[in-house]
Amino acid sequence: MAEAFRGEFNQKVDTKARVLIPVAFRRILDAGDPGSQGQRTRFVMVYGDDRRKFVECYTMAEMAALEAQILGLARGTPARRLLERNFITLSVTIEIDDDGRIVMPARIREKLGMSSGETVFAGTLDTFQIWKREAFEAALATQEAEDMKLLEDGADMLTLLGKPD
């Protein structure tokens, strides 16, 4: 696997809705946009339905792979329509400016419930998420309690991976 999005970074959104992409994430985004060659790097922000309180961000290469999977489904099926709506229609392609910033689109700010303030960029290996900081902290606490149910009798979390091949 190529470099992965990892870690969490608190980034401020200024009054002009600009936010700095973490340097470690920018390197991966640059590598994941092979078509940019001398132009500004692009990536895709998927804001999807209201169940998620974050936006999921894909490199251009990762989005192309996902699009190929969606195109592999029969046209007009409920599964394809759901995936098209949530990953294609409810998404936006973003350019990173020369200073490493993006302008958060109005639709994204609306979804996150913010005009300015602090975001969290959370790495999830092949994608990353952008959250409003308060929502991220609340979701993390809730998820951690649920996740601990997977570890019966204090088992090490690496046991969830199973045995290596």
N, C-alpha and C positions, 0 to 999 in steps of 0.2 A: 504494500500500500504506500502511496505517495505521502507527503507530509499531511498531517491531520490538523483540523481546527481543535485546539485544546485550550483549556483554561477559561477563566472568566475575567472580564475587564469592565470596570465601571467607566463609562464615558459620558461626559456632559453634552447635552443638546443645547446649543446657544439660541438666542432669541430669533435668529434667522433660520432656525430648524436645521442647522448644520451639526454634524457629529463626525468625530475623527474615527476612522476604522483602525483598530489596533494593528501595529506594524506586523506582528506575526501572522495575522489574518490576511493582510494585504499581499504578503508574499505568496500565499496559497491562492488567493484570488487572481493574482497576476499569472501564475502558472496555469490556472484553470480557465484562462481566456486566451486560447491560442490564436484567435482571430484578431486580437487587438493590435499586435505588431506595430508599435510606435504610436498607437492611439491610446486613449484613456481606457483603463481596465473596466470591464462591466461585470455585473453579477445580477442574479435574479432574487428578488425578495417576494416570498409567497406569504400573503396575509390570510388566505383561506377563510374558512368559516369561523363563527363566533366561539366555538368550543375552546380554541387555543387563544391564550392571552399573550401571544408573542408572534413574531414573524420569523419564518424559516428562510435562511439565505443559502443559495446554491451557487457554486461556480458555474460558468457557462458550460463547461464540459459535463458537470454532474447533471445540470438541467437537460442537456441534450440527451444524456443516457436515460433520464426519466421520461422525457418526451417520446423516445423510441419505444419504451415499454408501453406507454399509453397508446401510441399508434399501432401497437401490436394487438390491441384489443379490437373486437368487432365494433364497427361504427354503429352508433345509436343504442348500444347496450347501456343499461343503467350504471354499470361499473365505469365504463368509459366516460359517460356524461358527468358522473360525480368527480372523477379524477380530472377531467378537462376543466370543469368549473373551478375546482379548488386549487389546482396547481398551474393552470394556464390563464384562465380568465381573471382570477383573483390574485394576480401577481403583477410585478412591475420590474422592468430591467433598469438598473441604476448604473450610473457612471461615477467612478471615483475621480475627484478633481486632482490637480497637480499637488495639492497640499495633503492628500490622503483623506479628504473628507467627502461626505455625501450630504445632500440635502434630503432630509426625511420627507417623503411625499405626504401630502395632507391626509390621504386615505390611511397611511401607515400610522401617522400621529393620532388620527381619530381612533383606530383600532387599539392602539396602546394606551389611549387616554392621556395624552401629553402634548403640550405645545413646546415646552422646554423642560429642563430638569435632568435627571440622571437615568441613563439606560445601563443595562448589563448586556454585554456581548458574551454569550455562553457557547463554547465549543462543543460540538457533538460529532467529532470525527470527520465525516465527509460533508457536513453542513454546519452552520452556526445559527444561533437564535439571537434575536434582539428583543429584550424585555424592558418594560418600565421597571426600575429598580425595586420598588415596593412590591409589585406583582411577582417578580422573580423570587424575592425572599420569602413571600407567603407560600408560593407554589413549592419551593424547595423544602420548606418545613413540613408541609403536608405530604409531599412525595416521599420524604425520608422516613416518615412514620409508616407509610404503606410499604415501602421497600423492605423495611426491617422484618416484615412478616415472612419474606422469602427466605430469611436466614434463621431457620429453626435451631434452637438450642445453641445459639451463638456461633453458628458455622461461619467460616471465613467466606467473604463474598466471592473470592476467586473460584469457589466450588460451583458457582452458577455457570461457569464456562464449560464444565464437564472435563473429561480427560482429553489431553492433547493428542492429535493424530500421530 
